[in-house]
Amino acid sequence: MSASGGRFARFPHHIVLFLAPATIIYTLFMIYPLLDSIRLSLYATDGNDALSFSGLANYIALITDPQWSKPFWNALLNNFKFFCVHMFVQNPIGIMLAALLSLPKLTGRTTYRTLIFIPTMLSVVIIGFIWQLILSPLWGVSETLLSFIGLTDWFQPWLGQEGTTLVTLSLISVWQFVGIPMMLIYAAMLNIPHDLVEGAIIDGATHWEIFWHIKLPLILPTIAMVSILTFVANFNAFDLIYAVKGALAGPNFSSDIMGTLFYRTFFGFQLQLGNPTMGATIATMMFMVILLGVLLYLFILQRKLRRYAL
C-alpha cells in the first residue's frame, strides 16, 4: 500500500459523517441567508422592481440621506440604550442572585432557582401582554399596588410616554431573562473548589469577602461570556418591542430598535412600502455591529482575561 493510500485510510471519515448534517443545516439557514443579504444590499430597485447593482450607495444613503439616516441613528441609539440596561441592570442582578444561591446554608435554593428561571421559558408575546395589563393606566394593577405603599403619585403611563417607554420595555426584558445570566454564573460558582471557600471561612472571612476576593475573580471569564451573549442578543432583539408596541415602536418611534426598523423597511408597514434592498442593508449593518462587538471581545477582553488567568 502506498503512503498516500495509507494516509487516506487513516482519514477520520466518521467525523465528516457526524459533522455533515449540522454543517449543511447551518449553511442553508444561516450562512446562505447572511451572504445573500449582503449581496442584496449592494443592489437597488427601480420602478419595475428590477435589481441593478449600486455598490455602496445604499450604505451611503442609510448614513447620510435624512430619509434613512434619522430612523437608522435613532434605532441604533435605542439599541445601545436597550443593551446598556441589560448590561448594567440584568447582569449585576444575575451575579447577585447567583452569589446568594451559592451560599452554603441557604435553604430552598432549588425553589428559588426554579421560580426565577420560569419567566425565561414563557413566550415573549405572553410576557408582553401580561405587562401591558399590569401597567395599563385604565385597568392595570400597578397603580393600586403603588397606592398600598403610599407611592400613588409615582404612577405614570410608562409604556405611553416617549421618555419612559424604552426603559420600561428594557426592564420587562430584564425581568424575563435575568434567569439566564444567573444560571450561567451560578454554574461557574459551583465549579469553584470547595477547599478555597472552606479555607477562607476557617480564616474568618465573611461571605462578602469570599465573594469579592475568591469567587468573583474566578468567574470573570463567565461574566465576560455572559456580557458578549447579552450584546448579541440585544442587537438581535425584536419580539418584545413588536409584541408590546407594534412595528412602529411608538410613541413617535421612541422604542424603535434595529430589529423593528429592519422589519418595517424590508416588509413594509401601513403607508411605508417594503424596500428589500434597504432592508438587507440594515440587516447587514446589524451584522457588522454585532461582529465588531464580538471581535472586540475576542481580541481585547479575552486576551486580558487569559493574561489574568496566567
Secondary structure, DSSP 8 states (H G I E B T S, - for coil): --HHHHHHHHS-HHHHHHHHHHHHHHIIIIIHHHHHHHHHTTEEE-TT--EEE-TTHHHHHHHH-HHHHHHHHHHHHHHHHHHHHIIIIIHHHHHHHHHHHT-TT-SSHHHHHHHHHGGGGS-HHHHHHHHHHHH-TTT-SHHHHHHHTT-GGG---GGGSTTTHHHHHHHHHHHHHTHHHHHHHHHHHHTS-HHHHHHHHHTT--HHHHIIIIIHHHTHHHHHHHHHHHHHHHHT--HHHHHHHTTTTSSTTTT--HHHHHHHHHH-BTTB---HHHHHHHHHHHHHHHHHHHHHIIIIIHHHHHHHH-
